Amino acid sequence: MAMTPLPDVTVTPVAQFPKGHFLENLAVRADGSVLVTAVLQKELWYVPANPAGEPVEPVLVHTFDHLVTGIAEVEPEVFVLCLTEGYTTHESHLVRLDLTGWQPGDRLIPQTILTFDDRVRALNGSCLLGPGVLAVADCFAGLIWRVDLAGPTARVWLAHDTMGDDPDSEVAPPPQPGVNGVRYSRRTGYLYYTSTAQQVFMRVPVDPATLDPAGPPEFVAALSDGDDFCVDDEAGFAYVTRHRANTLDRVPLVPRHGSEVRHLIGDPLDPVLVGPSSAAWGRAPADRGRVLYVTTDGGTTAPPDGVVRHAALLRVELTEKKAT
């Protein structure tokens, strides 16, 4: 069977952040605005919607006491964020932010809803498994937590060798995470994850009734430098940010198609896409599978040419390639 043709790709800068900012994750709101976490700066930023396509100024919303990583919308306008001291004490929490009726400039008071026990090492990406149930990657413990928000309570959802970090890696600091990005597709029945240190893209079958694993993880594709991603489960692809490789890749969602992994952007190096860290679909009716938003760190972690650029939020539009 012939490989699905690659789409044409248009990249538009949406917002620029200060040099040295490590944009980690994002959530696109229903109104088209975007929330962005800056992990090392311990900050949450708001990026206004830009229907005219012109660049906008990001607004600092809140500064936390800990590094901030994953963000997931758990109810309309209610978000849960991961706070973690992954490089030091490993202290980790989940906080809840209710943005119902919120306007830029309004004060936000995050509510700590869960403190993890001493098994936690470093919280990273997160996603909803179902109503009130979160999956949270623990990238230095090599496992995924299940958080039931009704308690809230946390328990280990799954641990596996492919989720482990590699403390003996010769990669320059900071240490490379193991399990990193996580996304669940109810349509396919799988949770997908990247493992940066193990250089793999994996999937886990999920029991639709219990939302627990229904089998062991399955290898999907070899993928170095994989970070967070978004899933087009209708077309059968994930769009994965490869952080230190400075590319956005299209990855098939099913095993035995690893040879079909393809760069969409970044090969050769594109100075707009340096240090891509996460991706999320837009929220307009026709956006899914067509328009995604990507965060970058501008090379703060590993500048590919020795130059650190401004961190950025980018709009990436995929269109069917025109016949020639």
C-alpha positions as CSV (number, residue, x, y, z in Angstrom):
1,M,0.0,0.0,0.0
2,A,1.3,3.4,-0.9
3,M,2.3,5.8,1.9
4,T,-0.1,8.7,2.5
5,P,1.5,11.8,0.8
6,L,2.9,14.4,3.0
7,P,0.9,17.6,3.3
8,D,2.1,21.1,2.5
9,V,3.0,22.8,5.7
10,T,2.7,26.5,6.5
11,V,4.3,27.8,9.8
12,T,3.2,31.1,11.2
13,P,4.7,32.6,14.4
14,V,1.9,33.5,16.9
15,A,3.8,34.8,19.9
16,Q,7.4,35.3,20.9
17,F,8.7,34.8,24.4
18,P,12.0,35.9,26.1
19,K,15.2,34.2,25.2
20,G,16.0,31.5,27.7
21,H,12.4,30.5,28.3
22,F,11.7,26.8,28.1
23,L,8.1,26.5,26.9
24,E,7.1,23.0,27.9
25,N,3.4,22.4,27.2
26,L,0.2,24.0,26.1
27,A,-3.6,23.8,26.1
28,V,-5.7,25.5,23.4
29,R,-8.9,26.9,24.9
30,A,-12.3,26.9,23.2
31,D,-12.1,30.5,22.2
32,G,-8.8,29.9,20.4
33,S,-6.5,31.4,23.0
34,V,-3.6,29.3,24.3
35,L,-2.2,28.5,27.8
36,V,1.5,27.8,27.8
37,T,3.7,26.5,30.6
38,A,7.3,27.6,30.9
39,V,9.0,24.9,32.9
40,L,12.2,26.4,34.2
41,Q,10.7,29.8,34.8
42,K,7.8,28.2,36.7
43,E,5.3,30.3,34.8
44,L,1.9,30.0,33.1
45,W,1.3,32.3,30.1
46,Y,-1.8,33.3,28.2
47,V,-1.6,33.9,24.4
48,P,-4.7,35.7,23.0
49,A,-6.5,34.3,20.0
50,N,-5.3,35.8,16.7
51,P,-8.0,35.4,14.1
52,A,-6.3,38.0,11.9
53,G,-3.1,36.0,11.9
54,E,-1.0,38.8,13.2
55,P,1.5,38.1,16.0
56,V,0.2,38.8,19.5
57,E,1.9,39.6,22.9
58,P,1.8,36.8,25.5
59,V,0.6,37.7,29.0
60,L,2.1,36.2,32.2
61,V,-0.8,34.7,34.2
62,H,0.9,33.2,37.2
63,T,4.3,32.2,38.7
64,F,4.4,29.0,40.7
65,D,6.7,27.9,43.5
66,H,7.8,24.8,41.5
67,L,8.7,23.8,37.9
68,V,5.5,23.5,35.8
69,T,5.2,20.9,33.1
70,G,1.9,19.2,31.9
71,I,-1.4,21.0,31.5
72,A,-4.8,19.4,30.7
73,E,-8.3,20.7,30.4
74,V,-10.4,18.4,32.7
75,E,-13.7,20.3,32.4
76,P,-14.7,23.2,30.2
77,E,-12.4,26.1,31.3
78,V,-10.9,24.0,34.2
79,F,-7.3,23.0,33.9
80,V,-5.0,20.8,36.0
81,L,-1.3,21.5,35.9
82,C,1.7,19.4,37.0
83,L,4.2,21.0,39.4
84,T,7.4,19.1,40.1
85,E,10.9,19.4,41.4
86,G,12.2,16.7,39.1
87,Y,15.8,17.7,39.2
88,T,16.1,18.1,43.0
89,T,13.8,17.1,45.8
90,H,11.1,15.4,43.4
91,E,8.3,17.1,45.4
92,S,5.3,17.1,43.0
93,H,1.8,18.4,43.0
94,L,-1.3,18.8,40.9
95,V,-3.0,22.2,40.9
96,R,-6.4,23.2,39.6
97,L,-7.1,26.5,37.8
98,D,-10.7,27.5,37.0
99,L,-10.7,30.1,34.2
100,T,-14.5,30.4,34.1
101,G,-15.2,34.1,33.5
102,W,-11.5,34.9,33.8
103,Q,-10.1,37.8,31.8
104,P,-6.4,38.7,31.3
105,G,-5.4,40.8,34.3
106,D,-7.6,39.0,36.7
107,R,-5.9,37.4,39.6
108,L,-5.7,33.6,39.6
109,I,-5.4,31.5,42.7
110,P,-4.3,27.9,41.9
111,Q,-5.7,25.2,44.2
112,T,-3.4,22.4,45.1
113,I,-5.5,19.3,44.8
114,L,-2.9,16.5,45.1
115,T,0.5,16.0,46.5
116,F,2.3,12.8,45.3
117,D,4.0,10.3,47.6
118,D,7.7,9.7,47.7
119,R,7.6,7.3,44.7
120,V,7.3,10.2,42.3
121,R,10.4,11.5,40.5
122,A,9.4,14.0,37.8
123,L,6.0,14.7,36.4
124,N,5.9,15.5,32.7
125,G,3.1,15.3,30.1
126,S,-0.5,14.6,31.0
127,C,-3.8,13.9,29.3
128,L,-7.4,12.9,30.0
129,L,-8.2,9.2,29.9
130,G,-11.9,9.8,30.6
131,P,-14.1,12.1,32.6
132,G,-12.2,12.9,35.8
133,V,-9.3,10.6,35.1
134,L,-5.8,11.8,34.2
135,A,-2.8,10.0,33.0
136,V,0.5,11.7,34.0
137,A,3.9,10.7,32.8
138,D,6.6,10.4,35.5
139,C,9.7,10.7,33.3
140,F,12.4,9.8,35.8
141,A,10.5,7.0,37.7
142,G,9.7,5.3,34.3
143,L,6.0,5.1,34.8
144,I,2.6,6.6,34.2
145,W,0.3,7.7,37.1
146,R,-3.5,7.4,37.1
147,V,-5.1,10.3,38.9
148,D,-8.8,10.0,39.8
149,L,-9.8,13.6,40.3
150,A,-12.9,12.8,42.3
151,G,-10.7,11.9,45.3
152,P,-8.3,13.0,44.2
153,T,-6.1,9.9,44.4
154,A,-3.1,8.7,42.5
155,R,-1.8,5.2,41.7
156,V,0.6,3.7,39.3
157,W,-1.2,3.1,36.0
158,L,1.7,1.3,34.3
159,A,5.4,0.9,34.5
160,H,7.6,-0.5,31.7
161,D,11.2,-0.7,30.7
162,T,10.5,1.5,27.6
163,M,9.5,4.3,30.0
164,G,12.8,4.5,31.8
165,D,15.3,7.4,31.7
166,D,19.0,6.8,31.0
167,P,21.2,8.4,33.7
168,D,24.3,7.1,32.0
169,S,23.5,8.8,28.7
170,E,26.2,10.9,27.2
171,V,23.7,13.5,26.1
172,A,24.5,17.0,27.5
173,P,22.4,18.2,30.5
174,P,19.6,18.4,31.4
175,P,19.0,14.7,31.8
176,Q,16.9,13.1,29.1
177,P,13.4,12.1,30.3
178,G,12.0,8.6,29.8
179,V,8.3,8.6,29.2
180,N,7.5,12.1,28.2
181,G,4.4,12.9,26.1
182,V,1.1,11.0,26.6
183,R,-2.1,11.2,24.6
184,Y,-5.2,9.0,24.7
185,S,-7.4,8.2,21.7
186,R,-10.8,6.8,22.6
187,R,-11.3,6.2,18.8
188,T,-8.4,3.8,18.6
189,G,-8.6,2.6,22.2
190,Y,-4.9,3.3,22.8
191,L,-2.8,5.6,25.0
192,Y,0.3,6.6,23.1
193,Y,3.6,7.8,24.6
194,T,7.0,9.0,23.7
195,S,10.1,7.9,25.6
196,T,12.9,10.3,24.9
197,A,15.7,8.4,26.5
198,Q,14.6,5.0,25.0
199,Q,14.0,6.6,21.6
200,V,10.6,5.0,21.0
201,F,7.0,5.8,20.2
202,M,4.7,3.3,21.9
203,R,1.0,2.5,22.5
204,V,-0.9,0.8,25.3
205,P,-4.4,-0.7,24.9
206,V,-6.9,0.8,27.3
207,D,-9.9,-0.9,28.7
208,P,-12.8,1.4,27.9
209,A,-14.8,0.5,31.0
210,T,-12.0,0.7,33.7
211,L,-9.6,3.0,31.8
212,D,-6.8,0.8,33.0
213,P,-4.3,-0.9,30.7
214,A,-5.8,-3.8,28.7
215,G,-2.4,-5.3,27.7
216,P,1.3,-4.5,27.6
217,P,2.8,-1.6,25.7
218,E,3.5,-2.2,22.0
219,F,6.4,-0.8,20.0
220,V,5.2,1.5,17.2
221,A,8.3,3.3,15.9
222,A,11.8,4.2,16.7
223,L,12.0,7.9,17.3
224,S,14.9,9.8,18.8
225,D,14.4,13.1,20.8
226,G,10.6,12.6,20.9
227,D,8.7,15.0,23.1
228,D,5.0,15.9,23.3
229,F,2.6,15.4,20.4
230,C,-0.9,15.5,19.1
231,V,-2.9,12.7,17.5
232,D,-5.0,12.6,14.4
233,D,-6.7,9.3,15.0
234,E,-9.0,9.6,12.0
235,A,-6.0,9.8,9.6
236,G,-3.9,7.5,11.6
237,F,-1.0,9.7,12.5
238,A,0.7,11.4,15.4
239,Y,2.5,14.7,15.0
240,V,5.5,14.5,17.3
241,T,7.8,17.3,18.3
242,R,11.4,16.2,18.4
243,H,13.0,18.6,20.8
244,R,16.7,18.4,20.3
245,A,16.4,17.2,16.7
246,N,14.4,20.4,15.9
247,T,11.8,18.7,13.7
248,L,8.1,18.0,13.7
249,D,7.5,14.5,12.5
250,R,4.5,12.6,11.2
251,V,4.4,9.1,12.9
252,P,2.0,6.3,12.0
253,L,-0.2,5.2,14.9
254,V,0.1,1.4,14.1
255,P,3.0,-0.9,14.5
256,R,5.1,-2.2,11.5
257,H,4.9,1.2,9.8
258,G,8.0,2.7,11.4
259,S,9.7,3.2,8.1
260,E,7.0,5.7,7.2
261,V,8.0,8.2,9.9
262,R,8.7,11.5,8.1
263,H,9.9,15.0,8.9
264,L,7.3,17.7,8.2
265,I,9.5,20.6,9.3
266,G,13.1,21.1,10.3
267,D,15.1,19.1,7.8
268,P,17.1,21.1,6.9
269,L,17.1,23.2,10.0
270,D,14.4,25.8,10.1
271,P,15.3,28.7,12.4
272,V,11.6,29.2,13.2
273,L,11.4,25.7,14.7
274,V,14.2,25.4,17.2
275,G,13.6,23.3,20.3
276,P,10.0,22.2,19.6
277,S,8.5,20.8,22.8
278,S,4.7,20.2,22.4
279,A,1.8,20.2,20.0
280,A,-2.0,20.6,20.3
281,W,-4.8,20.9,17.8
282,G,-6.7,24.1,17.3
283,R,-10.2,24.3,18.6
284,A,-12.0,25.7,15.6
285,P,-14.5,23.3,13.9
286,A,-12.2,22.4,11.0
287,D,-8.9,22.6,12.9
288,R,-8.4,19.0,14.0
289,G,-6.1,17.2,11.6
290,R,-5.4,20.5,9.9
291,V,-4.2,23.2,12.3
292,L,-1.9,22.6,15.3
293,Y,0.0,24.8,17.7
294,V,3.6,24.1,18.6
295,T,5.7,25.4,21.4
296,T,9.5,25.9,21.2
297,D,12.3,26.8,23.6
298,G,14.3,28.6,20.9
299,G,17.3,26.3,21.5
300,T,17.6,27.0,25.3
301,T,18.2,23.3,25.9
302,A,20.5,22.5,23.0
303,P,21.1,25.3,20.4
304,P,21.7,23.4,17.1
305,D,24.0,26.1,15.7
306,G,25.2,27.7,19.0
307,V,22.5,30.4,18.7
308,V,19.7,30.7,21.3
309,R,16.6,32.2,19.8
310,H,13.4,33.5,21.3
311,A,11.0,30.8,22.5
312,A,7.8,30.9,20.5
313,L,4.3,29.6,20.0
314,L,3.7,28.6,16.3
315,R,0.7,27.9,14.2
316,V,1.2,25.0,11.8
317,E,-1.3,24.5,9.0
318,L,-1.4,21.2,7.1
319,T,-3.0,21.2,3.6
320,E,-3.3,18.5,1.0
321,K,-0.5,18.7,-1.4
322,K,-1.5,20.2,-4.7
323,A,-1.1,18.0,-7.8
324,T,1.7,19.1,-10.1
